[in-house]
Amino acid sequence: KELGCTDVLNPKEVNVPEKLAEMTNGGPDFCFVSVGLISAMEQAFNSSHPAWGKTVIIGLSDIGATMKAGIWELIYGRTLVGTSYGSYKTRIGIPKLVDKVLSGQIQLEKLITHRLPLDKINEGFKMLTTGESLRSIIDFDLKA
């Protein structure tokens, strides 16, 4: 809630598309997927409002990975798009982002769940892929 979240749904506990349809009177207008899990991308697409829902894929998955998106869902109005850096023009946008982080407007520190020494880097990647960690950083001052 501190970062703006109002509700959390655990896909292991609820049927996310059904619950979102119930919570939003038919489905969210927008779904953003920031993880590289194909199952999350498909679930977001299927959760969006059937007549006008837009799903935006931000997270990267394996090169060549594919996801299922029903043709009829697209014809009836769902939209699926991918993005890299949003509409940022990196030469201008990235410095502005950095300024927002440095000024405290964007609080990245609250998203860091683990700090690891360099020799634990592989464990950090494993935690990310298993969902144990939201964001791990390598701290060169830490010793194993």
N, CA, C and O of each residue as an XYZ file, in Angstrom:
576
protein
N       0.829     -1.197      0.000
C       0.000      0.000      0.000
C       0.865      1.249      0.000
O       0.493      2.282     -0.557
N       2.020      1.136      0.632
C       2.933      2.268      0.700
C       3.389      2.711     -0.687
O       3.691      3.885     -0.901
N       3.439      1.771     -1.624
C       3.873      2.081     -2.987
C       2.694      2.257     -3.945
O       2.888      2.321     -5.159
N       1.479      2.334     -3.412
C       0.315      2.616     -4.241
C      -0.583      1.432     -4.543
O      -1.585      1.589     -5.241
N      -0.258      0.269     -4.045
C      -1.063     -0.926     -4.300
C      -2.285     -0.923     -3.376
O      -2.166     -0.648     -2.182
N      -3.442     -1.227     -3.928
C      -4.649     -1.276     -3.104
C      -5.078     -2.701     -2.788
O      -5.690     -2.948     -1.749
N      -4.764     -3.641     -3.676
C      -5.147     -5.038     -3.480
C      -4.038     -5.947     -3.998
O      -3.288     -5.576     -4.901
N      -3.944     -7.127     -3.423
C      -2.975     -8.129     -3.859
C      -3.715     -9.443     -4.056
O      -4.475     -9.874     -3.189
N      -3.489    -10.077     -5.199
C      -4.098    -11.374     -5.489
C      -2.990    -12.397     -5.675
O      -2.072    -12.195     -6.469
N      -3.082    -13.486     -4.944
C      -2.115    -14.569     -5.080
C      -2.709    -15.606     -6.026
O      -3.731    -16.214     -5.707
N      -2.079    -15.822     -7.200
C      -2.650    -16.768     -8.163
C      -2.695    -18.205     -7.662
O      -3.364    -19.050     -8.257
N      -1.989    -18.487     -6.575
C      -2.055    -19.828     -5.986
C      -3.301    -19.989     -5.117
O      -3.687    -21.105     -4.771
N      -3.926    -18.861     -4.768
C      -5.079    -18.894     -3.872
C      -6.406    -18.571     -4.553
O      -7.459    -19.026     -4.105
N      -6.364    -17.793     -5.629
C      -7.602    -17.392     -6.308
C      -7.434    -17.512     -7.821
O      -6.318    -17.528     -8.339
N      -8.561    -17.595     -8.510
C      -8.563    -17.528     -9.964
C      -8.494    -16.044    -10.313
O      -9.490    -15.330    -10.197
N      -7.330    -15.584    -10.736
C      -7.101    -14.150    -10.910
C      -8.052    -13.518    -11.930
O      -8.654    -12.493    -11.612
N      -8.222    -14.069    -13.140
C      -9.166    -13.422    -14.065
C     -10.580    -13.301    -13.498
O     -11.225    -12.266    -13.667
N     -11.065    -14.344    -12.831
C     -12.412    -14.287    -12.235
C     -12.494    -13.220    -11.154
O     -13.438    -12.430    -11.122
N     -11.504    -13.200    -10.269
C     -11.511    -12.243     -9.155
C     -11.420    -10.806     -9.672
O     -12.122     -9.921     -9.183
N     -10.552    -10.577    -10.662
C     -10.428     -9.227    -11.217
C     -11.717     -8.791    -11.910
O     -12.114     -7.630    -11.808
N     -12.364     -9.707    -12.607
C     -13.642     -9.373    -13.253
C     -14.671     -8.963    -12.205
O     -15.440     -8.023    -12.402
N     -14.669     -9.685    -11.091
C     -15.587     -9.374     -9.986
C     -15.252     -8.015     -9.366
O     -16.150     -7.218     -9.094
N     -13.975     -7.753     -9.147
C     -13.545     -6.521     -8.487
C     -13.724     -5.278     -9.360
O     -13.885     -4.174     -8.841
N     -13.698     -5.455    -10.690
C     -13.667     -4.304    -11.594
C     -14.865     -4.227    -12.531
O     -14.845     -3.478    -13.508
N     -15.893     -4.987    -12.242
C     -17.098     -4.976    -13.071
C     -16.790     -5.376    -14.520
O     -17.140     -4.664    -15.461
N     -16.139     -6.515    -14.678
C     -15.899     -7.046    -16.017
C     -14.448     -7.253    -16.385
O     -14.148     -8.030    -17.292
N     -13.553     -6.586    -15.713
C     -12.123     -6.720    -16.003
C     -11.449     -5.364    -16.040
O     -12.083     -4.362    -16.372
N     -10.164     -5.322    -15.699
C      -9.442     -4.046    -15.692
C      -9.329     -3.443    -17.093
O      -9.276     -4.161    -18.091
N      -9.294     -2.124    -17.144
C      -9.060     -1.440    -18.413
C      -7.630     -1.685    -18.890
O      -7.380     -1.833    -20.087
N      -6.691     -1.727    -17.935
C      -5.280     -1.925    -18.260
C      -4.672     -2.980    -17.349
O      -4.956     -3.017    -16.152
N      -3.839     -3.834    -17.920
C      -3.040     -4.792    -17.153
C      -1.587     -4.607    -17.574
O      -1.277     -4.599    -18.766
N      -0.701     -4.460    -16.601
C       0.723     -4.306    -16.882
C       1.450     -5.515    -16.321
O       1.264     -5.871    -15.157
N       2.274     -6.147    -17.140
C       3.011     -7.336    -16.718
C       4.491     -6.995    -16.726
O       5.088     -6.785    -17.782
N       5.074     -6.941    -15.535
C       6.482     -6.546    -15.436
C       7.405     -7.716    -15.131
O       8.587     -7.511    -14.853
N       6.893     -8.920    -15.177
C       7.731    -10.112    -14.997
C       7.776    -10.863    -16.324
O       6.901    -10.692    -17.173
N       8.784    -11.680    -16.493
C       8.958    -12.402    -17.743
C       8.271    -13.749    -17.803
O       8.640    -14.589    -18.624
N       7.292    -13.977    -16.963
C       6.590    -15.260    -16.946
C       5.464    -15.271    -17.977
O       4.554    -14.444    -17.926
N       5.537    -16.211    -18.905
C       4.506    -16.322    -19.933
C       3.136    -16.525    -19.291
O       2.144    -15.961    -19.754
N       3.076    -17.323    -18.234
C       1.790    -17.565    -17.564
C       1.200    -16.265    -17.023
O      -0.016    -16.078    -17.063
N       2.040    -15.369    -16.520
C       1.554    -14.078    -16.014
C       1.048    -13.206    -17.160
O       0.055    -12.493    -17.014
N       1.735    -13.265    -18.297
C       1.310    -12.484    -19.463
C      -0.046    -12.965    -19.970
O      -0.932    -12.159    -20.255
N      -0.200    -14.281    -20.078
C      -1.471    -14.842    -20.535
C      -2.586    -14.541    -19.543
O      -3.708    -14.224    -19.938
N      -2.277    -14.641    -18.260
C      -3.285    -14.383    -17.232
C      -3.726    -12.922    -17.265
O      -4.910    -12.625    -17.109
N      -2.779    -12.013    -17.466
C      -3.129    -10.595    -17.542
C      -4.016    -10.324    -18.752
O      -5.019     -9.618    -18.650
N      -3.643    -10.885    -19.892
C      -4.442    -10.697    -21.109
C      -5.862    -11.213    -20.898
O      -6.830    -10.544    -21.258
N      -5.981    -12.387    -20.323
C      -7.300    -12.981    -20.086
C      -8.075    -12.285    -18.971
O      -9.285    -12.472    -18.845
N      -7.385    -11.487    -18.165
C      -8.034    -10.745    -17.083
C      -8.564     -9.397    -17.544
O      -9.497     -8.861    -16.946
N      -7.978     -8.844    -18.599
C      -8.375     -7.505    -19.038
C      -9.821     -7.506    -19.539
O     -10.360     -8.543    -19.926
N     -10.426     -6.334    -19.522
C     -11.828     -6.224    -19.930
C     -11.981     -6.744    -21.356
O     -11.219     -6.354    -22.240
N     -12.963     -7.628    -21.589
C     -13.084     -8.260    -22.905
C     -13.395     -7.299    -24.052
O     -13.101     -7.616    -25.204
N     -13.972     -6.150    -23.773
C     -14.348     -5.238    -24.855
C     -13.311     -4.154    -25.133
O     -13.235     -3.655    -26.256
N     -12.507     -3.779    -24.129
C     -11.556     -2.694    -24.342
C     -10.270     -2.833    -23.522
O      -9.455     -1.910    -23.497
N     -10.082     -3.945    -22.869
C      -8.903     -4.115    -22.019
C      -7.600     -4.099    -22.803
O      -7.499     -4.668    -23.890
N      -6.621     -3.442    -22.235
C      -5.304     -3.347    -22.872
C      -4.267     -3.967    -21.942
O      -4.154     -3.573    -20.782
N      -3.514     -4.934    -22.452
C      -2.454     -5.577    -21.681
C      -1.118     -5.112    -22.228
O      -0.857     -5.205    -23.428
N      -0.273     -4.609    -21.335
C       1.039     -4.097    -21.717
C       2.105     -5.014    -21.131
O       2.189     -5.180    -19.914
N       2.914     -5.606    -21.997
C       3.988     -6.504    -21.582
C       5.263     -5.689    -21.430
O       5.748     -5.091    -22.391
N       5.800     -5.671    -20.218
C       7.023     -4.943    -19.915
C       8.167     -5.920    -19.656
O       9.294     -5.699    -20.099
N       7.868     -7.001    -18.935
C       8.892     -7.964    -18.537
C       9.436     -8.760    -19.708
O       8.717     -9.064    -20.660
N      10.705     -9.090    -19.624
C      11.367     -9.863    -20.675
C      11.323    -11.343    -20.355
O      11.484    -11.744    -19.203
N      11.104    -12.149    -21.375
C      11.162    -13.601    -21.218
C      12.248    -14.119    -22.156
O      12.969    -13.336    -22.774
N      12.359    -15.421    -22.257
C      13.366    -16.008    -23.134
C      13.129    -15.585    -24.582
O      11.987    -15.424    -25.013
N      14.219    -15.409    -25.325
C      14.113    -15.095    -26.748
C      13.386    -16.245    -27.439
O      13.709    -17.414    -27.226
N      12.426    -15.909    -28.249
C      11.661    -16.920    -28.971
C      10.459    -17.452    -28.214
O       9.688    -18.243    -28.757
N      10.286    -17.030    -26.962
C       9.133    -17.488    -26.179
C       7.848    -16.963    -26.814
O       7.829    -15.877    -27.394
N       6.789    -17.738    -26.700
C       5.498    -17.324    -27.250
C       4.426    -17.426    -26.170
O       4.574    -18.145    -25.182
N       3.356    -16.693    -26.388
C       2.224    -16.771    -25.479
C       0.949    -16.934    -26.291
O       0.916    -16.625    -27.482
N      -0.089    -17.417    -25.645
C      -1.376    -17.608    -26.306
C      -2.246    -16.376    -26.090
O      -2.423    -15.907    -24.966
N      -2.774    -15.871    -27.175
C      -3.742    -14.782    -27.127
C      -4.814    -15.122    -28.148
O      -4.539    -15.181    -29.347
N      -6.024    -15.345    -27.681
C      -7.097    -15.767    -28.572
C      -7.436    -14.734    -29.628
O      -7.548    -13.542    -29.339
N      -7.597    -15.202    -30.854
C      -7.950    -14.315    -31.960
C      -9.277    -13.612    -31.695
O      -9.400    -12.412    -31.941
N     -10.274    -14.347    -31.196
C     -11.571    -13.736    -30.943
C     -11.489    -12.666    -29.865
O     -12.191    -11.657    -29.937
N     -10.642    -12.877    -28.870
C     -10.473    -11.855    -27.829
C      -9.930    -10.567    -28.447
O     -10.357     -9.470    -28.086
N      -8.991    -10.709    -29.375
C      -8.437     -9.532    -30.051
C      -9.483     -8.866    -30.945
O      -9.592     -7.640    -30.973
N     -10.241     -9.666    -31.664
C     -11.268     -9.115    -32.552
C     -12.334     -8.368    -31.757
O     -12.810     -7.320    -32.193
N     -12.713     -8.901    -30.588
C     -13.755     -8.265    -29.786
C     -13.275     -7.044    -29.010
O     -14.097     -6.331    -28.433
N     -11.971     -6.783    -28.978
C     -11.554     -5.525    -28.385
C     -10.364     -5.540    -27.452
O      -9.824     -4.479    -27.140
N      -9.937     -6.704    -26.997
C      -8.742     -6.710    -26.154
C      -7.532     -6.318    -26.999
O      -7.462     -6.624    -28.190
N      -6.586     -5.637    -26.362
C      -5.371     -5.202    -27.041
C      -4.171     -5.740    -26.285
O      -4.171     -5.781    -25.055
N      -3.154     -6.150    -27.017
C      -1.919     -6.671    -26.436
C      -0.756     -5.919    -27.064
O      -0.587     -5.932    -28.283
N       0.048     -5.262    -26.228
C       1.214     -4.525    -26.729
C       2.421     -4.815    -25.850
O       2.291     -5.193    -24.686
N       3.577     -4.632    -26.425
C       4.821     -4.739    -25.671
C       5.494     -3.386    -25.626
O       5.236     -2.524    -26.466
N       6.354     -3.203    -24.648
C       7.043     -1.925    -24.540
C       8.417     -2.115    -23.914
O       8.628     -2.999    -23.084
N       9.320     -1.283    -24.323
C      10.653     -1.241    -23.731
C      10.932      0.218    -23.392
O      11.055      1.050    -24.291
N      11.031      0.528    -22.130
C      11.203      1.898    -21.652
C       9.987      2.771    -21.945
O      10.115      3.993    -22.016
N       8.819      2.173    -22.114
C       7.624      2.963    -22.379
C       7.810      3.772    -23.638
O       8.333      3.263    -24.629
N       7.401      5.000    -23.620
C       7.602      5.869    -24.783
C       8.808      6.775    -24.577
O       8.957      7.801    -25.241
N       9.677      6.368    -23.633
C      10.843      7.193    -23.325
C      11.772      7.321    -24.509
O      12.056      6.349    -25.210
N      12.232      8.516    -24.716
C      13.378      8.746    -25.582
C      14.556      8.695    -24.613
O      14.756      9.611    -23.816
N      15.324      7.625    -24.691
C      16.294      7.336    -23.632
C      17.273      8.472    -23.368
O      17.661      8.682    -22.219
N      17.678      9.198    -24.377
C      18.640     10.284    -24.169
C      18.075     11.357    -23.235
O      18.812     11.961    -22.455
N      16.777     11.586    -23.319
C      16.121     12.597    -22.482
C      15.472     11.949    -21.258
O      15.574     12.472    -20.148
N      14.809     10.819    -21.459
C      14.005     10.199    -20.412
C      14.787      9.588    -19.276
O      14.407      9.743    -18.116
N      15.888      8.885    -19.582
C      16.650      8.225    -18.519
C      17.225      9.239    -17.533
O      17.110      9.027    -16.326
N      17.844     10.340    -17.994
C      18.302     11.334    -17.007
C      17.169     11.878    -16.138
O      17.374     12.150    -14.955
N      15.979     12.038    -16.713
C      14.837     12.507    -15.916
C      14.439     11.465    -14.877
O      14.116     11.804    -13.739
N      14.465     10.197    -15.274
C      14.171      9.123    -14.322
C      15.176      9.115    -13.180
O      14.801      9.003    -12.013
N      16.446      9.234    -13.519
C      17.500      9.249    -12.498
C      17.289     10.423    -11.551
O      17.436     10.272    -10.338
N      16.947     11.585    -12.087
C      16.675     12.749    -11.239
C      15.522     12.471    -10.274
O      15.576     12.870     -9.111
N      14.480     11.787    -10.753
C      13.343     11.465     -9.882
C      13.746     10.493     -8.777
O      13.273     10.602     -7.646
N      14.610      9.554     -9.104
C      15.093      8.616     -8.087
C      15.933      9.365     -7.060
O      15.745      9.193     -5.856
N      16.858     10.194     -7.533
C      17.746     10.921     -6.621
C      16.998     11.931     -5.756
O      17.403     12.196     -4.625
N      15.903     12.498     -6.282
C      15.133     13.475     -5.501
C      14.131     12.808     -4.558
O      13.504     13.481     -3.740
N      13.980     11.484     -4.671
C      13.057     10.774     -3.796
C      11.646     10.645     -4.341
O      10.786     10.072     -3.672
N      11.379     11.163     -5.545
C      10.046     11.036     -6.137
C       9.733      9.577     -6.473
O       8.583      9.147     -6.379
N      10.745      8.831     -6.858
C      10.610      7.393     -7.087
C      11.458      6.708     -6.033
O      12.657      6.971     -5.931
N      10.848      5.831     -5.249
C      11.542      5.203     -4.121
C      11.902      3.756     -4.447
O      11.158      2.832     -4.120
N      13.039      3.572     -5.088
C      13.484      2.233     -5.465
C      13.893      1.394     -4.262
O      13.771      0.170     -4.293
N      14.369      2.026     -3.221
C      14.872      1.308     -2.043
C      13.815      0.361     -1.466
O      14.143     -0.716     -0.970
N      12.558      0.770     -1.535
C      11.486     -0.054     -0.969
C      11.215     -1.311     -1.795
O      10.544     -2.231     -1.326
N      11.732     -1.350     -3.014
C      11.539     -2.515     -3.872
C      12.652     -3.547     -3.710
O      12.540     -4.661     -4.223
N      13.718     -3.191     -3.007
C      14.856     -4.097     -2.823
C      14.553     -5.036     -1.659
O      14.351     -4.596     -0.528
N      14.524     -6.331     -1.954
C      14.211     -7.317     -0.921
C      15.445     -8.036     -0.394
O      15.414     -8.580      0.710
N      16.526     -8.050     -1.161
C      17.741     -8.755     -0.739
C      18.990     -7.988     -1.172
O      19.051     -7.430     -2.268
N      19.977     -7.977     -0.285
C      21.313     -7.446     -0.597
C      22.287     -8.603     -0.463
O      22.326     -9.285      0.561
N      23.073     -8.813     -1.510
C      23.945     -9.980     -1.541
C      25.377     -9.591     -1.875
O      25.606     -8.628     -2.607
N      26.357    -10.345     -1.334
C      27.741    -10.128     -1.759
C      27.921    -10.689     -3.173
O      27.113    -11.496     -3.633
N      28.973    -10.264     -3.852
C      29.200    -10.663     -5.237
C      29.235    -12.176     -5.422
O      28.735    -12.687     -6.425
N      29.814    -12.893     -4.475
C      29.927    -14.346     -4.660
C      28.585    -15.072     -4.514
O      28.525    -16.287     -4.705
N      27.519    -14.358     -4.182
C      26.174    -14.953     -4.088
C      25.292    -14.527     -5.272
O      24.069    -14.662     -5.221
N      25.916    -14.021     -6.323
C      25.150    -13.499     -7.461
C      24.239    -14.558     -8.079
O      23.103    -14.259     -8.449
N      24.729    -15.790     -8.190
C      23.897    -16.850     -8.773
C      22.681    -17.147     -7.904
O      21.604    -17.446     -8.420
N      22.850    -17.065     -6.594
C      21.711    -17.247     -5.689
C      20.686    -16.127     -5.891
O      19.479    -16.357     -5.816
N      21.180    -14.921     -6.146
C      20.287    -13.796     -6.402
C      19.433    -14.015     -7.638
O      18.232    -13.744     -7.627
N      20.061    -14.512     -8.717
C      19.291    -14.806     -9.929
C      18.282    -15.919     -9.682
O      17.162    -15.871    -10.191
N      18.677    -16.916     -8.905
C      17.763    -18.022     -8.605
C      16.550    -17.509     -7.820
O      15.418    -17.906     -8.097
N      16.787    -16.627     -6.842
C      15.675    -16.073     -6.061
C      14.716    -15.285     -6.949
O      13.503    -15.322     -6.742
N      15.259    -14.573     -7.940
C      14.397    -13.828     -8.859
C      13.538    -14.771     -9.694
O      12.348    -14.524     -9.887
N      14.142    -15.851    -10.189
C      13.392    -16.764    -11.056
C      12.368    -17.591    -10.290
O      11.366    -18.017    -10.865
N      12.605    -17.823     -9.006
C      11.647    -18.608     -8.217
C      10.589    -17.733     -7.547
O       9.639    -18.248     -6.956
N      10.751    -16.421     -7.636
C       9.794    -15.520     -7.015
C      10.064    -15.248     -5.546
O       9.262    -14.601     -4.873
N      11.191    -15.740     -5.047
C      11.550    -15.518     -3.643
C      11.971    -14.075     -3.396
O      11.869    -13.576     -2.276
N      12.446    -13.406     -4.444
C      12.952    -12.048     -4.323
C      12.240    -11.139     -5.308
O      11.999    -11.519     -6.454
N      11.905     -9.941     -4.859
C      11.347     -8.948     -5.768
C      12.487     -8.297     -6.543
O      12.439     -8.199     -7.769
N      13.499     -7.858     -5.827
C      14.670     -7.256     -6.452
C      15.855     -7.470     -5.530
O      15.828     -7.084     -4.361
N      16.889     -8.086     -6.065
C      18.130     -8.294     -5.316
C      19.201     -7.395     -5.905
O      19.248     -7.180     -7.116
N      20.055     -6.875     -5.048
C      21.184     -6.093     -5.543
C      22.473     -6.683     -4.998
O      22.499     -7.290     -3.927
N      23.527     -6.492     -5.752
C      24.850     -6.932     -5.326
C      25.503     -5.767     -4.598
O      25.640     -4.674     -5.147
N      25.897     -6.009     -3.372
C      26.568     -5.002     -2.548
C      28.024     -5.416     -2.416
O      28.339     -6.398     -1.744
N      28.908     -4.665     -3.057
C      30.325     -5.019     -3.088
C      30.997     -4.863     -1.729
O      32.101     -5.368     -1.526
N      30.349     -4.174     -0.802
C      30.910     -4.030      0.543
C      30.569     -5.211      1.445
O      31.181     -5.383      2.499
N      29.596     -6.023      1.039
C      29.227     -7.200      1.836
C      30.209     -8.334      1.583
O      30.669     -8.538      0.460
N      30.517     -9.054      2.630
C      31.378    -10.236      2.520
C      30.534    -11.461      2.843
O      29.649    -11.408      3.697
N      30.813    -12.560      2.158
C      30.045    -13.803      2.360
C      30.248    -14.356      3.752
O      29.679    -15.393      4.093
